[in-house]
């Protein structure tokens, strides 16, 4: 997934003139980096640098905004709209760096800064967007837009700038704006608390194992990784199974010990449900505050407020799209469950033991058994062919080279914040430097769960900037000297996140607020979902699927089985996702008065899933509310449906590419020209229609997931 972009930070007390002078000379954040592409000087940044850098950046932006708002010249596009685009660069630079490192390499001191500045960030954003003089100038330029004869990108910038002010409350009266500021501050504090609670609960919820025999089913590399994780925490003679961000945990597909599977599953679903990291009251307070804010701004719900600015436009449109796949997905999931139950019953009969009913912690294990029976392979057979560096260099980078002509050179001379982090310079087809790509692939206790892309710098011709982007995953790190072998889901995640990176790196726009991934959430996932297709493309898979020891390619018969199996278990995968997306829309469809008490969060969830028709016990939602970071501590509130909405675009794109020759430079250059380089210089549906020739169709998505014709 793509993480929330940095927002403007808050006003804080001034530091002394002497302190400011010292900070300017010693603080590396206060000046643009001298490294290539203005890459952050990670080796020089100290935690103590952030607060003074925030303060200096905030003061600078307030001066810039005041100068724009009180410019004696009549407002025009250049002195108002473009001037706003140029403002706040110091603050944005600090924000990008802090927010990313606080996500992937945090510590208590950084979390304290995050808590300290959460409300101030919100207050400062309000100080800009609720500034009456500034708003009057923006409105004046907007009112005469038809006569300005702007180029299409500049007109789009004006439209987006005006929309941001209106949606931020610029048209409200003074009393309503005062209440809006209070609600924004409350939401900022609560979402920060939610994220910090989740990190703590996920770390604390890791399951310690005392007996090696309990890990039966795991590979030797996985066992060594579990031992390494335990040793890192000082647990001698034990093994530690760290929790992933989702409800289901990937190790459950391999562990033969059913009691341990249940322990791990329950540790996952009980995160932040009670205890000192309880999120039930936090999340209900978030929902209530967002609902009140939406009402203040004139919307019936937070979902209506959020989706007005998305491609979907309305909550009903998002629900209707999800509803189209529920029957086929649920029917497939029930058929999958029935097949697994047969395996359970047969094994019990063979061993003369009592059978049991399939439970959520059993699903992955018996799905793997069915997969092996159907396709005659298991994860242990294919993992040696999916070694991390081969997948990255000979798969992810290879596909980008074939499509867009990009080449990659590792830069070991540039500083990193952790020794395992890698930096690559990216060159365009003509040999010119295009961007920097930073890869941070391994799990850590101080790193949030999941996978994401974030920029450290966004491409902009106006500012003379090229992109510096990062990909973050949470691959368990093996013991020293052991290979990093991946499952196919991790391979797909690498391609997915690199799709986001390409969206940022291939951007070719004037204005930073329209650059790269600065698009609606239900469009930003389109390039990443599309890029996943190359993880399944036989030409690409054959290029990277080589045994990490012998270098031998994966046998053609095994490769064929792997690719054929990619639609396996799609009933489960689709149902768990749709359940979470509908749960999200249920929370944010509430008015403030309808929000349940904290103690009733589980009951609300159960009722919402039942109403949506996805309450199937063996298939829980991909996230339960208390650890649903996307919607309570990220930009996906009322927007988790975006993955599926975007995937419709993505699978249509895959069908178009296959119809036009597949992995070719001509296809890549066309997609780059019409979509990937454009950011939000036009509205998303217009960009897609220009590429595809017509509106999106859901058929290719259903076929890709094996759900066409009712599954």
RARAFEN-V339078 format. One record per residue. RES is the residue in one letter. NEAR is the number of other ideal C-beta (glycine too) atoms within 8 Angstrom. D_LAST is the distance of its C-alpha to the last C-alpha in Angstrom with 1 decimal. Layout:
<<RES;NEAR;D_LAST> <RES;NEAR;D_LAST>>
This chain:
<<X;12;26.8> <X;10;29.9> <X;11;32.6> <X;7;34.8> <X;10;37.6> <X;8;41.2> <X;8;42.9> <X;13;46.5> <X;13;48.5> <X;15;51.2> <X;8;54.9> <X;10;56.9> <X;4;60.6> <X;6;62.5> <X;8;63.6> <X;6;67.2> <X;5;68.5> <X;6;69.5> <X;9;66.1> <X;11;64.4> <X;8;66.6> <X;8;65.8> <X;13;62.1> <X;10;62.2> <X;6;63.9> <X;5;61.9> <X;10;58.4> <X;9;56.2> <X;11;53.7> <X;10;56.3> <X;6;56.6> <X;5;54.0> <X;9;53.4> <X;4;55.4> <X;10;52.7> <X;9;50.7> <X;11;48.3> <X;10;49.8> <X;14;47.7> <X;10;48.6> <X;11;51.5> <X;8;49.7> <X;6;52.6> <X;7;55.0> <X;12;52.9> <X;5;54.0> <X;8;52.5> <X;6;55.8> <X;11;55.3> <X;12;52.5> <X;11;54.3> <X;14;57.2> <X;14;54.9> <X;15;52.9> <X;12;56.2> <X;13;57.6> <X;16;54.4> <X;15;54.3> <X;9;57.9> <X;11;57.4> <X;15;54.6> <X;10;56.5> <X;8;59.4> <X;12;57.2> <X;14;55.6> <X;8;59.1> <X;9;60.5> <X;14;57.7> <X;10;58.0> <X;7;61.8> <X;11;62.2> <X;3;65.2> <X;6;63.7> <X;4;61.6> <X;11;57.9> <X;8;56.1> <X;11;53.0> <X;7;54.7> <X;10;56.8> <X;15;54.1> <X;13;50.5> <X;12;51.1> <X;13;53.5> <X;12;50.8> <X;11;48.5> <X;9;51.4> <X;10;52.1> <X;10;51.1> <X;8;50.5> <X;12;52.3> <X;14;50.3> <X;11;47.0> <X;12;47.9> <X;14;48.7> <X;13;45.6> <X;14;43.2> <X;12;45.0> <X;13;45.3> <X;12;41.8> <X;12;40.2> <X;12;42.6> <X;11;42.3> <X;12;38.5> <X;11;38.8> <X;10;42.3> <X;13;43.6> <X;8;46.5> <X;5;48.3> <X;7;50.6> <X;13;47.8> <X;11;46.0> <X;8;49.3> <X;13;49.6> <X;12;46.1> <X;11;47.0> <X;8;50.4> <X;13;49.0> <X;12;45.9> <X;10;47.8> <X;12;50.1> <X;13;47.3> <X;14;46.1> <X;13;49.7> <X;14;50.4> <X;13;47.3> <X;14;48.6> <X;12;52.1> <X;11;50.9> <X;12;48.5> <X;13;50.8> <X;10;53.9> <X;6;55.4> <X;8;57.5> <X;12;54.6> <X;12;52.3> <X;9;55.0> <X;13;55.2> <X;16;51.4> <X;11;51.3> <X;11;54.3> <X;15;52.7> <X;11;49.5> <X;6;51.5> <X;8;53.1> <X;11;50.0> <X;4;50.2> <X;5;53.6> <X;10;53.0> <X;3;51.4> <X;9;49.3> <X;5;47.1> <X;8;43.3> <X;11;42.8> <X;12;45.9> <X;11;44.8> <X;13;41.5> <X;14;43.4> <X;15;45.6> <X;10;42.7> <X;11;40.9> <X;13;44.2> <X;11;45.0> <X;9;41.5> <X;9;42.0> <X;12;45.3> <X;8;44.2> <X;9;41.1> <X;10;43.5> <X;13;45.8> <X;11;48.5> <X;4;49.0> <X;9;49.5> <X;5;53.0> <X;5;54.9> <X;6;54.1> <X;10;50.4> <X;12;50.4> <X;8;52.2> <X;9;49.6> <X;15;46.9> <X;12;48.6> <X;8;48.7> <X;12;44.9> <X;13;44.1> <X;11;46.3> <X;10;44.8> <X;13;41.2> <X;12;42.4> <X;11;44.0> <X;12;41.1> <X;12;38.4> <X;12;40.7> <X;10;41.2> <X;15;37.5> <X;11;37.0> <X;11;40.0> <X;13;39.1> <X;17;35.7> <X;10;37.2> <X;10;39.7> <X;14;37.3> <X;14;34.9> <X;9;38.0> <X;7;39.5> <X;11;36.3> <X;13;36.2> <X;11;36.3> <X;10;39.5> <X;12;39.4> <X;6;42.7> <X;6;41.9> <X;6;40.6> <X;5;39.2> <X;10;36.7> <X;14;35.1> <X;8;34.2> <X;7;31.0> <X;10;31.8> <X;9;33.2> <X;5;36.9> <X;11;36.2> <X;12;34.2> <X;12;37.0> <X;11;39.6> <X;13;37.7> <X;15;37.7> <X;10;41.4> <X;11;42.2> <X;14;40.5> <X;13;42.6> <X;9;45.7> <X;7;45.2> <X;9;45.4> <X;5;48.3> <X;9;46.6> <X;6;48.5> <X;4;47.1> <X;9;43.7> <X;12;40.2> <X;13;38.3> <X;13;34.5> <X;11;34.2> <X;14;31.5> <X;10;28.8> <X;11;28.1> <X;9;24.7> <X;11;24.0> <X;13;22.6> <X;12;25.1> <X;9;24.4> <X;10;27.1> <X;14;25.3> <X;10;23.2> <X;12;26.5> <X;15;29.0> <X;7;29.8> <X;10;31.9> <X;8;29.9> <X;6;32.6> <X;11;32.7> <X;13;28.9> <X;10;29.5> <X;9;32.5> <X;16;30.7> <X;13;27.8> <X;9;30.3> <X;12;32.4> <X;14;29.5> <X;10;28.5> <X;8;32.2> <X;14;33.2> <X;12;35.5> <X;13;35.2> <X;5;38.9> <X;7;41.6> <X;4;43.5> <X;11;40.4> <X;13;38.9> <X;16;36.8> <X;14;36.2> <X;8;39.3> <X;13;38.9> <X;15;35.4> <X;13;36.4> <X;10;39.5> <X;13;37.5> <X;13;35.2> <X;10;38.4> <X;13;40.3> <X;12;37.6> <X;16;37.2> <X;10;41.0> <X;14;41.2> <X;13;38.6> <X;11;40.6> <X;12;43.8> <X;11;42.3> <X;4;41.3> <X;10;37.6> <X;6;36.0> <X;13;34.0> <X;14;33.6> <X;11;30.0> <X;12;31.6> <X;13;34.3> <X;12;32.0> <X;15;29.4> <X;9;32.3> <X;7;32.9> <X;13;29.3> <X;9;27.2> <X;12;25.2> <X;7;28.6> <X;9;27.7> <X;14;25.8> <X;6;24.2> <X;10;22.7> <X;15;21.2> <X;11;19.9> <X;8;18.4> <X;14;16.5> <X;13;15.1> <X;7;14.4> <X;7;12.2> <X;14;9.5> <X;13;10.5> <X;7;8.8> <X;11;5.1> <X;15;6.7> <X;13;9.0> <X;11;7.1> <X;15;5.7> <X;15;9.3> <X;10;10.9> <X;10;9.7> <X;13;11.0> <X;12;14.1> <X;8;14.7> <X;9;14.9> <X;15;17.2> <X;10;19.3> <X;8;19.9> <X;12;21.3> <X;13;23.4> <X;9;24.8> <X;8;25.6> <X;8;27.4> <X;11;29.4> <X;8;30.4> <X;6;31.5> <X;6;33.6> <X;4;34.9> <X;5;33.8> <X;4;32.2> <X;7;28.4> <X;8;26.9> <X;4;23.8> <X;11;21.3> <X;9;22.5> <X;11;21.4> <X;11;24.0> <X;13;22.6> <X;16;19.0> <X;11;19.8> <X;13;22.2> <X;12;20.1> <X;14;17.0> <X;12;19.6> <X;10;20.8> <X;13;17.5> <X;13;17.1> <X;10;20.6> <X;8;20.1> <X;8;17.2> <X;11;18.7> <X;6;22.3> <X;11;23.2> <X;8;23.6> <X;10;24.6> <X;6;28.3> <X;8;28.1> <X;14;26.8> <X;12;28.6> <X;11;32.0> <X;12;30.5> <X;16;29.5> <X;13;32.9> <X;12;33.1> <X;7;35.8> <X;13;34.3> <X;14;31.0> <X;11;32.9> <X;11;35.6> <X;10;33.8> <X;18;30.3> <X;12;30.4> <X;11;33.9> <X;12;33.4> <X;14;30.5> <X;12;32.6> <X;10;35.6> <X;9;33.8> <X;13;32.4> <X;12;35.2> <X;10;38.2> <X;12;38.5> <X;7;40.4> <X;12;40.9> <X;7;44.1> <X;7;44.3> <X;10;47.1> <X;5;48.6> <X;3;51.6> <X;10;49.9> <X;8;50.0> <X;11;47.0> <X;8;46.7> <X;8;45.4> <X;4;46.2> <X;8;42.6> <X;10;41.8> <X;8;41.8> <X;14;42.8> <X;12;42.1> <X;12;43.8> <X;13;41.5> <X;11;43.2> <X;10;42.2> <X;7;42.3> <X;4;45.9> <X;5;46.9> <X;6;47.4> <X;10;46.4> <X;11;43.3> <X;14;42.3> <X;16;42.3> <X;14;39.2> <X;15;39.6> <X;11;37.3> <X;12;37.3> <X;11;34.6> <X;10;35.8> <X;8;35.4> <X;8;38.6> <X;7;39.6> <X;6;40.9> <X;12;37.7> <X;11;35.0> <X;10;31.5> <X;10;28.6> <X;10;28.9> <X;12;30.4> <X;16;32.5> <X;14;35.8> <X;14;38.7> <X;12;42.3> <X;13;43.3> <X;12;41.6> <X;16;42.6> <X;12;45.0> <X;8;47.6> <X;10;49.5> <X;8;50.1> <X;5;50.2> <X;10;47.4> <X;10;44.8> <X;16;41.7> <X;14;41.8> <X;17;38.3> <X;15;37.0> <X;17;33.8> <X;14;33.5> <X;12;31.3> <X;12;31.8> <X;11;31.8> <X;11;33.9> <X;9;37.2> <X;11;38.3> <X;8;41.9> <X;4;44.4> <X;3;44.2> <X;9;40.6> <X;9;37.9> <X;11;35.1> <X;11;32.0> <X;13;28.6> <X;9;25.0> <X;12;22.3> <X;7;21.5> <X;11;25.1> <X;13;25.2> <X;10;22.4> <X;10;24.5> <X;17;27.6> <X;15;26.0> <X;13;24.7> <X;16;28.1> <X;13;29.9> <X;14;28.0> <X;17;29.8> <X;13;32.9> <X;13;32.8> <X;14;32.4> <X;17;35.6> <X;14;37.5> <X;11;36.8> <X;15;37.9> <X;7;40.8> <X;15;42.0> <X;8;45.3> <X;13;44.6> <X;12;43.2> <X;9;41.4> <X;14;39.3> <X;14;38.8> <X;14;35.7> <X;13;33.3> <X;11;35.3> <X;8;32.4> <X;11;30.2> <X;10;27.9> <X;15;24.8> <X;14;26.1> <X;15;27.7> <X;16;24.5> <X;15;23.6> <X;14;25.9> <X;18;24.8> <X;15;21.1> <X;12;21.9> <X;13;24.2> <X;13;21.5> <X;10;20.3> <X;12;23.6> <X;13;22.8> <X;8;20.3> <X;11;22.4> <X;7;24.0> <X;8;27.4> <X;13;27.5> <X;15;26.2> <X;10;28.7> <X;9;31.4> <X;13;31.0> <X;13;29.6> <X;12;33.1> <X;10;34.5> <X;9;36.5> <X;5;39.5> <X;4;39.7> <X;5;38.1> <X;6;36.4> <X;9;33.0> <X;14;29.9> <X;6;29.8> <X;6;27.6> <X;6;25.8> <X;12;25.0> <X;14;24.1> <X;8;21.6> <X;11;20.0> <X;15;20.0> <X;10;18.3> <X;8;15.7> <X;11;14.9> <X;8;14.3> <X;8;10.5> <X;10;11.2> <X;8;11.1> <X;12;9.2> <X;16;7.9> <X;12;11.7> <X;9;12.9> <X;14;11.1> <X;16;12.1> <X;14;15.6> <X;11;16.2> <X;14;15.3> <X;15;17.4> <X;13;20.2> <X;14;20.1> <X;14;20.3> <X;16;23.0> <X;17;24.9> <X;14;24.9> <X;12;26.0> <X;13;28.9> <X;17;30.1> <X;8;29.7> <X;11;32.6> <X;9;36.2> <X;10;38.9> <X;4;39.9> <X;7;36.4> <X;10;35.9> <X;9;36.0> <X;5;38.6> <X;9;37.9> <X;5;37.8> <X;8;35.0> <X;14;32.5> <X;7;30.3> <X;8;30.5> <X;11;29.6> <X;12;26.5> <X;9;25.4> <X;8;26.1> <X;12;24.3> <X;13;21.0> <X;8;21.3> <X;7;22.1> <X;12;19.1> <X;7;16.8> <X;13;15.8> <X;8;18.5> <X;9;16.9> <X;6;19.7> <X;9;18.2> <X;13;16.6> <X;11;19.6> <X;12;19.6> <X;10;20.3> <X;13;23.8> <X;11;25.9> <X;13;28.4> <X;12;31.5> <X;13;30.2> <X;14;28.1> <X;15;30.4> <X;11;28.4> <X;13;29.3> <X;14;32.6> <X;8;34.3> <X;10;32.8> <X;7;32.1> <X;12;28.6> <X;12;29.7> <X;14;27.4> <X;15;25.8> <X;12;23.2> <X;15;20.5> <X;15;22.2> <X;12;20.0> <X;14;16.9> <X;14;19.1> <X;15;20.8> <X;12;17.7> <X;14;16.9> <X;14;20.4> <X;16;19.9> <X;13;17.0> <X;13;18.8> <X;13;21.8> <X;12;20.2> <X;9;19.2> <X;10;22.8> <X;13;24.4> <X;7;22.7> <X;5;23.8> <X;9;27.3> <X;6;28.0> <X;9;26.2> <X;11;28.5> <X;10;31.7> <X;10;34.5> <X;8;34.3> <X;13;30.7> <X;12;31.6> <X;10;34.8> <X;9;33.1> <X;13;30.5> <X;12;33.4> <X;6;35.6> <X;9;33.2> <X;11;31.3> <X;10;32.2> <X;10;36.0> <X;12;35.9> <X;12;35.2> <X;12;35.4> <X;9;38.1> <X;10;36.0> <X;7;33.3> <X;13;29.8> <X;8;28.3> <X;8;31.4> <X;13;31.0> <X;13;27.4> <X;10;28.2> <X;8;31.2> <X;12;29.1> <X;11;26.1> <X;4;28.1> <X;5;26.0> <X;7;24.0> <X;8;20.7> <X;8;17.4> <X;10;14.0> <X;7;12.2> <X;12;13.3> <X;13;12.1> <X;11;8.4> <X;10;9.1> <X;9;11.2> <X;10;8.8> <X;9;6.2> <X;14;3.8> <X;8;5.5> <X;3;5.7> <X;7;3.8> <X;11;0.0>>
